[in-house]
Amino acid sequence: MKTVGASEYKARCLRLIKQMNQDREPVTITNRGHPAAILSPLPEEARASSIIGAMRGTVLAYEDPFTPAAEPSDWVSLR
């Protein structure tokens, strides 16, 4: 596992992330020589999926969007 100091990580953050994704090897970030965080690559299945289109096919049919979702008699008044 690669280890870098916090100041080096701050200076080279984007390069280290890119390198980590290529090597698929986690990076330990230290603060004054003590481990502070671990930067690890996403699993392959998480990388392959996209938020775009993730909900496709999950919306139910709704014939008349202008009708109320509930009957007025079902509503509760707080008065």
DSSP file (Angstrom, degrees, kcal/mol; ACC not computed):
  #  RESIDUE AA STRUCTURE BP1 BP2  ACC     N-H-->O    O-->H-N    N-H-->O    O-->H-N    TCO  KAPPA ALPHA  PHI   PSI    X-CA   Y-CA   Z-CA
    1    1 A M              0   0    0      0, 0.0     2,-0.2     0, 0.0    26,-0.2   0.000 360.0 360.0 360.0 133.4    0.0    0.0    0.0
    2    2 A K  E     -a   27   0A   0     24,-1.3    26,-3.3     1,-0.0     2,-0.4  -0.512 360.0-157.6 -76.7 143.3    1.3    3.4   -1.0
    3    3 A T  E     +a   28   0A   0     24,-0.2     2,-0.3    -2,-0.2    26,-0.2  -0.986  14.4 172.4-126.4 132.5    1.8    6.0    1.8
    4    4 A V  E     -a   29   0A   0     24,-2.6    26,-2.7    -2,-0.4     2,-0.1  -0.975  31.9-111.8-135.5 151.1    1.9    9.8    1.4
    5    5 A G  E  >  -a   30   0A   0     -2,-0.3     4,-2.7    24,-0.2     5,-0.2  -0.405  31.7-112.3 -76.0 158.5    1.9   12.7    3.9
    6    6 A A  H  > S+     0   0    0     24,-2.0     4,-2.5     1,-0.2     5,-0.2   0.875 117.3  51.3 -60.5 -39.8   -1.0   15.0    4.1
    7    7 A S  H  > S+     0   0    0      2,-0.2     4,-1.9     1,-0.2    -1,-0.2   0.898 111.8  46.8 -67.4 -38.8    0.9   17.9    2.7
    8    8 A E  H  > S+     0   0    0      2,-0.2     4,-2.2     1,-0.2    -2,-0.2   0.909 112.2  51.0 -67.7 -40.7    2.1   15.9   -0.3
    9    9 A Y  H  X S+     0   0    0     -4,-2.7     4,-0.6     1,-0.2    -2,-0.2   0.922 109.2  51.2 -60.6 -43.4   -1.5   14.6   -0.8
   10   10 A K  H  < S+     0   0    0     -4,-2.5     3,-0.4     1,-0.2    -1,-0.2   0.895 113.9  44.1 -61.1 -40.5   -2.8   18.2   -0.7
   11   11 A A  H  < S+     0   0    0     -4,-1.9    -1,-0.2     1,-0.2    -2,-0.2   0.819 128.3  26.8 -74.6 -31.2   -0.2   19.3   -3.3
   12   12 A R  H  X S+     0   0    0     -4,-2.2     4,-2.6    -5,-0.1     5,-0.2   0.040  78.4 132.4-122.5  26.0   -0.7   16.3   -5.6
   13   13 A C  H  X S+     0   0    0     -4,-0.6     4,-2.4    -3,-0.4     5,-0.2   0.882  74.4  43.8 -48.8 -56.6   -4.3   15.2   -4.9
   14   14 A L  H  > S+     0   0    0      1,-0.2     4,-2.3     2,-0.2    -1,-0.2   0.883 115.0  49.2 -63.9 -39.1   -5.6   14.8   -8.5
   15   15 A R  H  > S+     0   0    0      2,-0.2     4,-2.6     1,-0.2    -1,-0.2   0.907 111.6  49.6 -65.5 -41.0   -2.5   13.0   -9.7
   16   16 A L  H  X S+     0   0    0     -4,-2.6     4,-2.6     2,-0.2    -2,-0.2   0.891 111.1  49.1 -65.7 -39.4   -2.6   10.6   -6.7
   17   17 A I  H  X S+     0   0    0     -4,-2.4     4,-2.3    -5,-0.2    -2,-0.2   0.929 112.4  48.0 -64.5 -44.8   -6.3    9.9   -7.3
   18   18 A K  H  X S+     0   0    0     -4,-2.3     4,-1.6    -5,-0.2    -2,-0.2   0.926 113.9  46.8 -61.4 -44.8   -5.6    9.2  -11.0
   19   19 A Q  H  X S+     0   0    0     -4,-2.6     4,-2.9     1,-0.2     5,-0.3   0.896 110.3  53.1 -64.6 -40.8   -2.7    7.0  -10.2
   20   20 A M  H  X>S+     0   0    0     -4,-2.6     4,-2.4     1,-0.2     5,-0.7   0.903 108.5  50.0 -62.0 -41.3   -4.6    5.1   -7.6
   21   21 A N  H  <5S+     0   0    0     -4,-2.3    -1,-0.2     2,-0.2    -2,-0.2   0.836 113.6  45.9 -67.0 -32.3   -7.4    4.4  -10.1
   22   22 A Q  H  <5S+     0   0    0     -4,-1.6    -2,-0.2    -5,-0.2    -1,-0.2   0.924 121.0  36.8 -73.8 -45.7   -4.9    3.1  -12.6
   23   23 A D  H  <5S-     0   0    0     -4,-2.9    -2,-0.2     2,-0.1    -3,-0.2   0.730  94.2-142.0 -77.8 -22.9   -3.0    0.9  -10.1
   24   24 A R  T  <5 +     0   0    0     -4,-2.4    -3,-0.2    -5,-0.3    -4,-0.1   0.825  58.3 131.8  59.7  32.9   -6.1   -0.1   -8.2
   25   25 A E      < -     0   0    0     -5,-0.7    -1,-0.2    -6,-0.2    -2,-0.1  -0.966  59.2-118.5-118.1 129.0   -4.0    0.2   -5.0
   26   26 A P        -     0   0    0      0, 0.0   -24,-1.3     0, 0.0     2,-0.4  -0.201  21.7-141.1 -62.6 155.7   -5.2    2.1   -1.9
   27   27 A V  E     -aB   2  39A   0     12,-3.0    12,-3.4   -26,-0.2     2,-0.5  -0.984   4.7-146.1-121.7 126.9   -3.2    5.1   -0.6
   28   28 A T  E     -aB   3  38A   0    -26,-3.3   -24,-2.6    -2,-0.4     2,-0.5  -0.819  12.1-153.3 -91.8 127.9   -2.7    5.7    3.1
   29   29 A I  E     -aB   4  37A   0      8,-3.2     7,-3.2    -2,-0.5     8,-1.8  -0.892  13.9-160.7-103.2 125.6   -2.6    9.4    4.0
   30   30 A T  E     -aB   5  35A   0    -26,-2.7   -24,-2.0    -2,-0.5     2,-0.5  -0.743  15.0-154.0-108.7 154.2   -0.6   10.2    7.1
   31   31 A N  E >  S- B   0  34A   0      3,-2.9     3,-1.4    -2,-0.3   -26,-0.0  -0.961  86.7 -19.2-125.9 111.1   -0.5   13.3    9.3
   32   32 A R  T 3  S-     0   0    0     -2,-0.5    -1,-0.1     1,-0.3   -27,-0.0   0.865 130.1 -51.0  56.6  39.5    2.8   13.7   11.1
   33   33 A G  T 3  S+     0   0    0      1,-0.2    -1,-0.3     0, 0.0   -28,-0.0   0.339 117.3 109.0  86.5  -6.9    3.7   10.1   10.4
   34   34 A H  E <  S-B   31   0A   0     -3,-1.4    -3,-2.9     1,-0.0    -1,-0.2  -0.865  79.2-104.5-104.6 135.4    0.4    8.6   11.8
   35   35 A P  E     +B   30   0A   0      0, 0.0    -5,-0.3     0, 0.0     3,-0.1  -0.342  44.2 166.5 -58.0 130.6   -2.2    7.1    9.4
   36   36 A A  E     -     0   0A   0     -7,-3.2     2,-0.3     1,-0.4    -6,-0.2   0.665  59.6  -3.5-116.6 -31.3   -5.1    9.6    9.1
   37   37 A A  E     -B   29   0A   0     -8,-1.8    -8,-3.2     2,-0.0     2,-0.5  -0.988  53.8-136.1-159.2 159.1   -7.1    8.3    6.1
   38   38 A I  E     -B   28   0A   0     -2,-0.3     2,-0.6   -10,-0.2   -10,-0.2  -0.992  12.7-157.5-124.5 125.9   -7.1    5.6    3.4
   39   39 A L  E     +B   27   0A   0    -12,-3.4   -12,-3.0    -2,-0.5    -2,-0.0  -0.904  22.6 176.4-100.9 118.1   -8.0    6.5   -0.1
   40   40 A S        -     0   0    0     -2,-0.6   -19,-0.1   -14,-0.2     2,-0.1  -0.930  30.0-108.3-127.9 150.1   -9.2    3.4   -2.0
   41   41 A P        -     0   0    0      0, 0.0     3,-0.1     0, 0.0   -20,-0.0  -0.352  39.5-103.6 -71.7 152.9  -10.6    2.8   -5.5
   42   42 A L        -     0   0    0      1,-0.1     5,-0.0     2,-0.1   -18,-0.0  -0.418  43.6 -96.3 -69.2 149.8  -14.3    2.0   -6.0
   43   43 A P    >>  -     0   0    0      0, 0.0     4,-1.8     0, 0.0     3,-0.7  -0.327  37.2-109.6 -61.9 153.7  -15.2   -1.6   -6.7
   44   44 A E  H 3> S+     0   0    0      1,-0.3     4,-2.0     2,-0.2     5,-0.2   0.870 117.2  55.6 -55.4 -41.6  -15.5   -2.4  -10.5
   45   45 A E  H 3> S+     0   0    0      1,-0.2     4,-0.9     2,-0.2    -1,-0.3   0.843 108.7  47.9 -65.0 -31.6  -19.3   -2.8  -10.2
   46   46 A A  H <4 S+     0   0    0     -3,-0.7    -1,-0.2     1,-0.2    -2,-0.2   0.826 110.9  51.5 -75.4 -32.2  -19.7    0.7   -8.7
   47   47 A R  H  < S+     0   0    0     -4,-1.8    -2,-0.2     1,-0.2    -1,-0.2   0.851 107.3  53.0 -71.5 -34.3  -17.5    2.2  -11.4
   48   48 A A  H  < S+     0   0    0     -4,-2.0    -1,-0.2    -5,-0.2    -2,-0.2   0.786  95.7  81.4 -74.8 -27.5  -19.4    0.7  -14.2
   49   49 A S     <  -     0   0    0     -4,-0.9     2,-0.3    -5,-0.2     3,-0.0  -0.436  63.7-158.0 -81.8 155.9  -22.8    2.0  -13.1
   50   50 A S        -     0   0    0      2,-0.2    -2,-0.0    -2,-0.1    -3,-0.0  -0.955  24.8-134.0-130.6 149.0  -24.0    5.5  -13.7
   51   51 A I  S >  S+     0   0    0     -2,-0.3     3,-1.7     2,-0.1     2,-0.4   0.785  85.5  95.1 -70.0 -27.1  -26.6    7.7  -12.0
   52   52 A I  T 3  S+     0   0    0      1,-0.3    -2,-0.2     2,-0.1     0, 0.0  -0.532 103.5   1.6 -68.3 120.5  -27.9    8.6  -15.5
   53   53 A G  T >  S+     0   0    0     -2,-0.4     3,-1.4     1,-0.0    -1,-0.3   0.515  90.0 129.4  82.1   5.9  -30.8    6.2  -16.2
   54   54 A A  T <  S+     0   0    0     -3,-1.7    -2,-0.1     1,-0.3    -3,-0.1   0.798  76.3  44.8 -64.1 -28.0  -30.5    4.4  -12.9
   55   55 A M  T >  S+     0   0    0     -4,-0.3     3,-2.1     2,-0.0     4,-0.3   0.358  81.5 136.9 -96.8   4.8  -34.3    4.9  -12.3
   56   56 A R  T <  S+     0   0    0     -3,-1.4    -4,-0.0     1,-0.3     0, 0.0  -0.274  74.0  12.9 -56.3 131.6  -35.3    3.8  -15.8
   57   57 A G  T 3  S+     0   0    0      2,-0.0    -1,-0.3     1,-0.0    -2,-0.0   0.476 100.5  99.2  83.7   2.9  -38.4    1.5  -15.7
   58   58 A T    <   +     0   0    0     -3,-2.1     2,-0.4     2,-0.1    -2,-0.1   0.564  53.9  97.3 -99.4  -8.8  -39.2    2.2  -12.1
   59   59 A V  S    S-     0   0    0     -4,-0.3     2,-0.1     1,-0.0     3,-0.1  -0.675  70.5-133.8 -83.6 130.3  -42.0    4.7  -12.5
   60   60 A L        -     0   0    0     -2,-0.4     2,-0.1     1,-0.1    -2,-0.1  -0.413  33.3 -87.8 -77.4 157.2  -45.5    3.2  -12.4
   61   61 A A        -     0   0    0     -2,-0.1     2,-0.4     1,-0.0    -1,-0.1  -0.398  40.3-170.5 -64.5 140.2  -48.1    4.2  -15.0
   62   62 A Y        -     0   0    0      1,-0.1    -1,-0.0    -2,-0.1    -3,-0.0  -0.871   4.0-173.1-137.5 100.4  -50.1    7.3  -14.1
   63   63 A E  S    S+     0   0    0     -2,-0.4    -1,-0.1     1,-0.2    -2,-0.0   0.902  75.8  25.9 -66.9 -46.1  -53.1    7.8  -16.4
   64   64 A D    >   -     0   0    0      1,-0.1     3,-1.3     3,-0.0    -1,-0.2  -0.860  59.1-177.2-125.8  97.3  -54.3   11.2  -15.3
   65   65 A P  T 3  S+     0   0    0      0, 0.0    -1,-0.1     0, 0.0     4,-0.1   0.585  80.2  63.1 -70.6  -7.7  -51.7   13.4  -13.7
   66   66 A F  T 3  S+     0   0    0      2,-0.1     3,-0.1     3,-0.0    -2,-0.0   0.499  81.4  92.7 -97.6  -3.7  -54.3   16.2  -13.0
   67   67 A T  S <  S-     0   0    0     -3,-1.3    -3,-0.0     1,-0.1     0, 0.0  -0.610  88.8 -95.6 -85.9 151.8  -56.5   14.2  -10.6
   68   68 A P        -     0   0    0      0, 0.0    -1,-0.1     0, 0.0    -2,-0.1  -0.288  22.3-131.7 -63.8 150.4  -55.8   14.4   -6.9
   69   69 A A  S    S+     0   0    0      1,-0.1     2,-0.3    -4,-0.1    -2,-0.0   0.757  91.5  22.5 -73.0 -25.0  -53.7   11.7   -5.4
   70   70 A A  S    S-     0   0    0      0, 0.0    -1,-0.1     0, 0.0     5,-0.0  -0.957  91.4 -97.9-139.0 157.2  -56.2   11.2   -2.6
   71   71 A E    >   -     0   0    0     -2,-0.3     3,-1.9     1,-0.1     4,-0.5  -0.488  33.0-121.5 -71.6 143.9  -59.9   11.9   -2.1
   72   72 A P  G >  S+     0   0    0      0, 0.0     3,-1.0     0, 0.0    -1,-0.1   0.804 112.7  62.4 -56.9 -29.0  -60.7   15.2   -0.3
   73   73 A S  G 3  S+     0   0    0      1,-0.2    -2,-0.0     3,-0.0     0, 0.0   0.707  96.9  59.3 -70.1 -17.8  -62.6   13.1    2.4
   74   74 A D  G <  S+     0   0    0     -3,-1.9    -1,-0.2     2,-0.1     2,-0.1   0.631  85.6 100.2 -82.2 -14.4  -59.3   11.3    3.2
   75   75 A W    <   -     0   0    0     -3,-1.0     2,-0.5    -4,-0.5    -4,-0.0  -0.406  66.0-141.3 -73.9 148.0  -57.7   14.6    4.2
   76   76 A V        -     0   0    0     -2,-0.1     2,-0.3     2,-0.0    -2,-0.1  -0.944   9.6-143.3-112.6 129.3  -57.3   15.6    7.8
   77   77 A S        -     0   0    0     -2,-0.5     0, 0.0     1,-0.1     0, 0.0  -0.701   4.3-153.4 -90.5 141.3  -57.8   19.2    8.9
   78   78 A L              0   0    0     -2,-0.3    -1,-0.1     1,-0.2    -2,-0.0   0.287 360.0 360.0 -94.8   9.4  -55.7   20.6   11.7
   79   79 A R              0   0    0      0, 0.0    -1,-0.2     0, 0.0    -2,-0.0   0.477 360.0 360.0 -79.2 360.0  -58.3   23.1   12.7
